[in-house]
Amino acid sequence: MKLRRIVSCILASAMVLSLAACGVSGDGEKESSETQESVKYVFSDNRISFLSDGEVKFVEQEADFVKVYNKTDLTDGGTQIEIDPSVTHQTIEGFGASFTDATVYLLSQMPEEALNDFMVKLFDNEKGIGASIIRTPIGSCDFSLEYYTYDDMPAGEEDWELEHFDGSKAQGQIDMVKKAKSVNSDIKLILSPWSAPPWMKTGQDITGVDGGSLRRDCYDVYAEYLTKSVQIYEDAGLPVYAMTPQNEMYLPAKWAGMTWEWEDMANFVNDDLRPALTEAGLNTKILNMDHNWSYVEEANNIMSATYNSADGIAYHWYSGEPEAMKESANYFPDKLIYMTEGTGTKPENMSTFLKLTSMIARSLYSNANAYLVWNYVLRPEGGPVLYHTAINNSPLVYYDENTKEVSYGSDYYALAHFSKYMQVGAVRVDSTDTGEASDYKLCNVVVVNPDGTMTAVIVNSNKEDVTCKMVMGEQVMEVNAPAKSTITITWEAYNK
């Protein structure tokens, strides 16, 4: 109890310092500037809209799908969504998924034409859905073909000088990231380790269930190991935007994994990892936690303790609710909040589609700067995986090695509702919280893009149609959201 009180005091102090430094209000909102107030945003006739429901996926609609009229003609009925572009929230840094070993292997099996087409459809801003973030594991994960790290040693042997460090094991990821960046040079790269080399662990095993945690005497050498892992990509001309110190730090995984207590993670980040990155001349950001929303208290504790060493918090969606991120945003408004993993499941249907679009909308509304699903590519039957329970995870794209068929799954179109027209650098603006009022059956999120356009996404998980009336200034933009549907509307909004 004493430790909890101490941490609460630290959190409160960090929040006050952050707010004072950034001019941010206590609820995590950026205060309106004179420039923002002087800009007039409108609902223009130059707009396009897309619908996904039980019949279609991300299909452009006719012009009359959306109506714009004067506020004086607003009538009762439907759901009213007030939009205030003068009140701004977080900046959107992008969307994406992971180049796991499974994904990289399948991409390497694609014919060149299919591979090039994949890269365009995923990463091109005009011809594709504009994915802009790639996460890659450091060593093997559950979606690998074999267990490995970059410094494996025979049983009973150790390598304190990292003389046997083998960065060539990341070559597959490097090649595919380079190919993606040839389509979109602004892609951000994030690295995450699942396990330290077994000789550094208490259980001397790569799995989380048997391997245990990192030996205390190996903190410094593991920091060097992770730093060298970043340098592999840097030396290949691929800057690493951010890394997490551990994937799912509280999970004793039956695949590659390693568990931490939050106090140990904070000490490692402060005393070992950040100094090692700095000494190597690397500006790579550190995102703490990389685990579920249900661990928000632990995430905030780590962030408070590493306030001067780390840059933000990474979350997953497998337990808890996305609104937990609002608490982190309130405490640390000048730090990043990333959703780094949240996989869909098979069989794919409208319910799984709506779960993903709802979770993305709720995450953005809860101050997430970015949203990543899990694998970019898997087999139609699932995998390759090292542990069978992950076989039902759905990717963005399926590839059949036998038939050479490439197919784009529901998750691809779900992500498109956000990544296609929410540009990197977009800023979320104030809109009525329809989620809380509807038990999250009706969610919305609205952003202003760097080019002056605006984009709104509405997710209607209800069994009935809902008429949504978006009110901004003296105008109303009305759209009928069909039952169990997701809608994206983007329009030229800056009235010059």
C-alpha positions, -999 to +999 in steps of 0.1 A: +000+000+000+029+024+008+044+017-027+010+024-044+007+058-025+042+067-036+035+059-072+003+079-071+022+109-059+048+105-086+021+102-112+004+133-100+037+152-100+045+140-135+010+151-148+014+186-134+048+190-149+036+177-183+006+200-183+027+230-174+053+222-201+028+215-229+000+239-222-025+210-221-057+210-201-061+185-173-084+162-193-058+155-219-071+180-245-049+205-262-061+240-257-074+259-287-049+283-303-058+315-319-047+300-353-071+271-348-100+293-338-094+316-368-097+287-393-132+280-405-139+243-413-170+235-434-189+205-448-181+210-485-198+193-515-163+179-525-165+147-505-164+109-508-179+082-485-173+045-481-195+018-466-189-017-452-219-038-441-230-074-446-230-070-484-200-048-492-165-039-478-152-004-481-172+005-512-175+041-524-211+054-522-231+077-544-231+115-537-266+114-522-254+089-495-246+120-474-267+152-471-254+186-461-278+214-450-281+245-428-284+241-391-316+260-391-332+230-409-320+205-382-349+184-368-353+161-339-346+124-343-315+104-350-282+109-332-266+143-331-228+145-332-213+180-324-179+185-340-156+213-327-124+215-347-111+243-324-106+217-296-079+193-306-065+161-291-037+137-302-018+136-334-023+105-355+011+088-363-003+060-385-017+025-389-002-009-397+006-044-386+036-067-382+062-084-404+064-115-383+085-145-395+053-160-408+045-129-429+081-125-442+082-162-452+049-160-471+059-127-488+091-144-499+071-172-516+049-148-536+057-144-573+073-110-579+042-095-595+019-105-566+045-092-541+047-059-558+009-057-559+008-064-522+032-037-514+012-011-534-022-022-519-009-020-484+015+009-483+007+032-512-012+063-501-031+067-535-034+032-549-035+013-515-048+018-480-018+039-469-005+017-440+025+035-425+038+014-396+056-019-396+063-038-364+089-065-364+099-090-337+135-093-325+140-130-328+112-155-330+076-150-318+045-172-319+043-166-356+077-181-365+089-212-382+114-220-355+126-208-322+157-185-322+173-154-309+202-134-323+226-149-298+218-186-292+244-206-274+248-244-267+233-254-233+255-243-204+275-217-225+272-180-223+283-150-245+289-120-223+307-101-251+280-110-277+307-124-299+282-148-314+255-122-321+240-130-355+221-101-371+218-120-404+187-137-389+168-104-394+177-103-431+142-114-442+125-086-423+151-061-436+145-071-472+107-068-469+108-035-450+130-020-477+106-031-503+077-016-484+096+017-479+103+018-517+065+023-520+061+045-489+093+061-477+076+075-445+069+041-430+078+040-393+095+009-380+089-005-345+109-035-330+097-057-301+115-087-285+096-118-273+125-133-254+161-127-245+186-155-255+179-184-231+213-182-215+203-148-201+171-161-185+164-177-151+149-207-167+174-211-195+145-216-220+132-194-248+095-200-239+078-177-214+063-206-194+096-223-188+122-196-194+111-173-166+125-138-164+158-120-173+186-127-149+195-096-129+232-099-138+222-099-175+204-065-176+234-046-191+243-073-216+206-076-227+205-039-232+235-042-255+218-071-273+187-050-279+208-020-290+227-042-315+193-055-327+183-019-335+217-013-352+210-041-376+183-021-392+200+012-389+231-002-407+208-014-434+195+022-439+163+016-420+159+040-391+141+024-361+114+048-349+106+030-317+110-002-298+093-019-268+115-035-242+093-066-241+062-081-258+035-089-233+056-087-202+031-104-179+023-134-201+041-167-193+037-177-230+040-213-242+059-198-272+089-174-271+083-151-241+097-135-210+080-121-179+088-089-160+076-071-129+069-034-136+095-022-111+122-043-128+112-031-163+114+005-151+149-001-137+160-018-169+148+011-191+163+038-169+196+022-160+204+000-190+184+003-221+181+041-225+219+046-217+228+018-242+208+034-270+221+068-262+257+057-261+253+041-295+240+074-309+205+060-314+174+082-311+150+052-310+120+059-289+111+035-260+074+025-256+067+008-223+044-021-214+034-036-248+006-055-231-031-053-225-054-025-215-061-044-183-026-035-171-032+003-173-021+008-136+012-010-142+017+009-175+012+042-157+036+031-129+063+023-154+057+055-174+059+076-142+091+058-131+107+062-166+094+096-173+128+110-184+139+078-202+109+065-222+086+081-248+053+064-243+031+034-237+022+005-260-010-014-255-027-046-268-064-054-269-067-089-255-081-079-221-095-046-207-111-018-226-096+009-248-110+037-227-082+028-202-058+047-224-076+080-215-061+076-180-026+073-194-032+103-217-044+124-188-014+116-167+011+119-196-003+142-223+032+147-238+039+110-242+029+087-270+002+060-267+004+032-293-019+003-299+007-022-311-013-054-314-049-065-317-057-094-340-090-103-356-102-139-355-116-165-378-141-173-391-144-138-405-179-123-404-195-089-398-193-093-361-155-097-361-153-069-387-173-045-364-153-055-334-121-044-351-135-011-365-151-004-331-119-010-313-099+012-336-125+040-333-126+037-295-088+036-293-084+068-314-112+084-293-092+073-262-061+092-274-041+065-292-016+080-316-015+048-338-032+015-342-016-018-354-033-051-360-012-083-359+001-101-390+002-085-424+000-120-441-009-155-431-020-188-448-057-193-454-057-221-428-037-199-404+000-197-395+027-207-398+027-207-360+048-224-333+019-228-310-015-240-322-038-217-303-028-188-325-040-206-356-074-187-357-058-152-358-068-133-389-043-113-409-048-084-433-039-106-463-040-144-470-016-162-492-019-198-504+015-212-513+001-240-533-024-221-555-004-188-554-037-171-546-036-138-527-068-127-510-076-096-489-094-103-456-119-084-436-091-069-414-077-052-445-109-034-453-115-026-416-081-009-414-087+009-447-117+027-431-091+046-410-057+044-427-068+054-462-081+089-453-067+096-418-033+110-429-001+107-408+000+140-389-038+143-387-052+157-354-083+143-337-108+170-330-137+171-305-168+152-313-197+140-292-189+108-273-216+086-288-198+054-276-203+059-239-239+069-244-247+038-265-227+011-247-203+014-276-228+003-302-223+036-320-188+050-321-173+079-340-140+097-344-132+128-365-098+142-376-084+172-394-057+161-419-026+181-427-039+190-462-070+207-447-094+178-454-114+162-426-123+126-421-150+110-399-155+073-392-188+060-378-193+025-365-229+013-360-229-021-343-267-018-336-292-041-352-311-011-365-301+018-388-291+050-371-294+085-387-263+104-377-264+142-378-230+157-376-232+194-366-202+217-372-207+255-370-239+264-389-240+232-410-252+197-406-239+166-425-264+138-423-258+101-431-279+070-425-256+044-409-271+010-418-274-016-391-240-033-384-220-011-407-189+011-407-188+044-427-159+066-436-165+102-450-138+125-461-142+160-474-124+192-483-130+212-451-107+242-449-126+272-462-098+294-476 
